[in-house]
């Protein structure tokens, strides 16, 4: 079974600059609207099924939140859904 990898912000920025990565924001809608990474997609209980149906599971996914707790859970969930 694959496991997620925790990375630092500098490495995350490099991956985003290279492209070919899906960035997902696992915070609240309010926080997302207030500020988010421009490429980020807000994922929550309301849209996760639609996201899974349309997402390219062959490219890396970068999950972020405030402190890492919710993004760790999200990363584990996405692995169970076929993301590498």
N, C-alpha and C positions, 0 to 999 in steps of 0.2 A: 504494500500500500504506500502511496506517495504521502509525503508530509509537506506542510507549508514551510517556507523559509522566512525567518524574520530578517529584515534588512534595515539599514539606516537610511535617513532621508537623502544623503548624497548619492547612494546607490539607486534609490528610487528615482531620483531626478535623472540619473544617467539612463535608466531604462526607459523613462518617459521621453527623453530626448531622442533615443534611438527609434522610438515608435514601436508599432506592432505589439502593443500591450493594452489590456483593458484595465482601466482604473475605476474602482468602485468605492464610493463613499458610504460608510455604514453608520452614519450619524442620523440625527433627526432631520426631518424636512426643514424645520426652522433653522437649524444650524447650517444645513446645506445652502439654503437660500441666502443666509447671512454671508457666507464665504465658503468657497470650495475650489479645489484644483480645477482649472478650466476643462480638462478632458474627462473629469470624473462623472460617473453615472451614479445617481442616488439609488441605492437598493434598500428596500424595506419589505415588510410582509405583504404589502399591497402589489408590488410589481416583480417580486423575485421569480415567480413562475414564468412570467412573460420574458424576463431577462434570460432565464435558463433556456427557454425555447429558441431564442434568437442569437444567443451568444456563441462566438467562435471558441470552442473549448480547446483548440489546438494552439492558441497563443496564451502567454502568461497573463495572469490576473493579479492585480495589485489592489489589496484591500486596505483601507485606512479608516481610522476613527480618531478619537481623542487620545486615549491611553493605551490602546492596543488590545483591550479585552474583547470588545465586540468584533474587531477585525480578525482576531485569532479564531473565534468561533465561526465567523463567516468563512474564513479560509478553509477550515476543516470541513464545513458544510459543502463548499464548492468542490473540494476534492472528492467527497462522496457522490457528487453529481457529475463526475467525469472530467473535471479540470485537472490539468497536469501541474 
